[in-house]
Amino acid sequence: MSNLEKFFNRCTQIVDEELDKLIPPAATEPARLYEAVRWSLFAGGKRFRPALVLAVGTAFGAGENKLVRFASAIEMIHTYSLIHDDLPAMDDDRLRRGRATCHIKFDEATAILAGDILQTLAFQAIADDQDLSEKVRVKLISELANSAAKMVAGQQLDLDGEGKKISLEDLEKIHHNKTGAMISAAARSGAIIAGANESELNSVTNYASKLGLLFQITDDLLDITQSTEVLGKTAGKDERAEKATYPSIYGIEETRELAEKVHAEAVEELNDLEKPVEILREIAGFILRRKS
Amino acid sequence: MSNLEKFFNRCTQIVDEELDKLIPPAATEPARLYEAVRWSLFAGGKRFRPALVLAVGTAFGAGENKLVRFASAIEMIHTYSLIHDDLPAMDDDRLRRGRATCHIKFDEATAILAGDILQTLAFQAIADDQDLSEKVRVKLISELANSAAKMVAGQQLDLDGEGKKISLEDLEKIHHNKTGAMISAAARSGAIIAGANESELNSVTNYASKLGLLFQITDDLLDITQSTEVLGKTAGKDERAEKATYPSIYGIEETRELAEKVHAEAVEELNDLEKPVEILREIAGFILRRKS
């Protein structure tokens, strides 16, 4: 097992343990609500955003105990957004993380409420984190909320653009908001928790911005090159929804070259940091080469 | 104009001004999203929860500047819950605050996203409130999140109970969660901001608990005794949805007597407080006698 695999496994383990403590047991009334929350939250997600919190935070010297709560909270926000994005009124999807989407397994009302309460519990988890000072908690809530608002705006832009011919600039704006902002929040928050200085935070921000772009480019590629089975979510749906994507604008080969270029830029941003950032380089490589 | 009317008008004025600053202008991209948020937020709501924050906070000696941000945030949470509760998959309502519900005026996807971002912006508004210490901000976010989670659980219980014969105990559990928790958070937060001591906070909690119950009892009464036009939302829908209500269990006359009794208990809780709580008495009277 590679170092990176070990790292991801460790992240998944501690984040899942923390999430299990933060979410009421499935038998809690109303049981249907918490079952639905747990159905979507414990569905074998990659925990990429939490891993980024932990990778950056650890590189800057923070202990896991100071990072795991926020890492779990950002996964709760991410999962709430997946539940709502999959609803019939939005992307209308039946499969997510290899299993039925929340509204298919339960019903639409329950899925809406499961998403709603996940967002609430995420902010509460940070507010109640006794391992962080109140000053840091407030900063993290503001950081996360700022990105979560961008994520929602990005989803609206995405829906508004469906079936329309949109420019590359518009496409980048959608991604920057919809996925980039939360990836940026993950990386930046790790650094904030560890007490990084302004210049360091700046490098982390630039790294995360490139990483978010790389994530989206490879996401677009996977949507057309991989099967539904491998992805654990419906493949080929960008094309069917007539969504603008990098391959639809550049073609597959040129998009692959773009991914290489953005990967190199992300790694470049790490060079000025006098910290043990090897794991951050490996994460960028992993995103470049990911198969699902 | 009575003192209470003047007080409510003042609350609406300062809260609406604050909300206008907290929500991006309607022309901000994605314009459809912020138009939808503003459509539901500036629809002439009674601003009851903000008024309660301001009434309790002022009685305990806090300045308006320390109260108005939280008062606005709790209205944002309340409005997000109305937008989502009105969705076709939930209560499926077309009218709210005297105008078309968000998903009717815009569309379902936009309404889901408008509710989502309102919740996000509410927590961000508190986290960024420079007029409060970080310690108080964290406490308020935890208090509000705790109540917002109960509100969602209450809505789930309410949906689960539709068309079933439920006990008075179950009915009270639904209301305690769905509306009581947020009313309690409003009153308690006003006291927390003002730095009330434990014993005072206890009295405020008990007052708010009775006030929340009174609010729900009169809400049930209005649903069957008032017209849709007066209420600004669809009247008579509890009966059509076969929802358990106080009048359906006790009948109208006995429910009115219950309202009087709960009102007296709410006011009783104020007697131990050596503070200028006249406005809190008047608010309880207003809820008892409200016509919409």
Interface residues (C-beta under 8 A of the other chain):
Chain A: E29 P30 R32 L33 Y80 H84 L87 A89 M90 D107 E108 A109 T110 I112 L113 G115 D116 I117 Q119 T120 L121 F123 Q124 A127 D128 S133 E134 K135 R137 V138 K139 I141 S142 A145 N146 A148 A149 V152 A153 Q155 Q156 L157 L159 D160
Chain B: E29 P30 R32 L33 Y80 S81 H84 L87 A89 M90 D107 E108 A109 T110 I112 L113 G115 D116 I117 Q119 T120 L121 F123 Q124 A127 D128 S133 E134 K135 R137 V138 K139 I141 S142 A145 N146 A148 A149 V152 A153 Q155 Q156 L157 L159 D160
